[in-house]
Amino acid sequence: MNTDLPTSDRKAFYEQIRELNMIPLWESLSTLVPHQPNGPCVPALWKWRDVLPYIEQAGTLITAEEAVRRVLVLENPALPGYASVTQSLYAGLQLILPGEVAPAHRHVQSALRFIVHGRGAYTAVDGERTTMMPGDFIITPSWTWHDHGNDGIDGRSEPVVWLDGLDIPMIRFFDAGFEEKSTAMSQRVTRPEGNALARYGHNLLPVDYQPSSPTSPIFSYPYDRTREVLERLYRDGDVDAWHGVKLRYVNPATGGWPMPTLATFMQYLPAGFSGKPFRSTDGAVYSVVEGTGRAVIDGQSFEFGPKDHFVVPSWKTFTLHANDDAVLFSFSDRPVQTALNILREEKLDA
Ligand code: 1HN
């Protein structure tokens, strides 16, 4: 912003053109075209021990059916009222109690689920159900029917909480949102559980399969497989000085991202890891799966433990440190920035 106050003749001029819905570019040029990213988002941390009592209380105040989706939104403290964790991303923690159903609907917004707490809820996407286990990453692609429920597993059922990540602010930006409610509470199941993973998730594809969209044909990426690979690569010494062992989730049919708007990652930081500073134009939301450590973001230190969540805004320099072996899930808008050819990232050496 131009900090010099306009002279009175300019001010009068601005007031006159305002009547015609015009403004002088020169008063805001440097804000509109910043020298480098200088957005409003701030880093923030949501500790599980602070959040859990309120999630539990929400479970007593409203049912999943009445709420449609019983979610506490993680809102960036610098974006009050926007239901956004960054300018492009939405994040929330969703609770489903034993026996509840969150009714079927579909929308243009793409969603990811990352299971944080509890076992035995399911989500159904396009006719196939997946049982949710902690650490699993599940996608709900744009315009696919989806409903959730909690039938329990092995004869036991417990409250289940997952992280929802959506591209809501991007769809709002484009003013391209549509939604449709199903007449059925739960969609009809047309394929057995695990069918998509069997078809597409084993370095093989059905012989006549042709990708018909950029979206992954796999919609559940189970944690046990991810965890095993991280550990194996650590043992093999594939540790990056900035990221530890960091992998990206992939659409196995294209090599691209699981969904066109959201990138997802899982990384392993061995005990004692102290990462070098990194910055990137894709701000990211982190969900801590295992271990304790510290994220230092723009000079501010955030101590994290299991089930905590934190947000790293665009272009803020940050480092990651692990006390004990830590596993971190994260998501960002990287596919969109890559498609637009605007992504910048820097591994710093300081
Ligand atoms: C939605 O459909 C879900 O399906 C979760 O679980 C969160 C936030 C905004 C709009 C739609 C879900 C959502 C959402």
Boltz pocket constraint, residues with backbone or C-beta under 6 A from the ligand:
constraints:
  - pocket:
      binder: B
      contacts: [[A, 69], [A, 71], [A, 92], [A, 94], [A, 107], [A, 109], [A, 111], [A, 146], [A, 164], [A, 166], [A, 168]]
      max_distance: 6.0
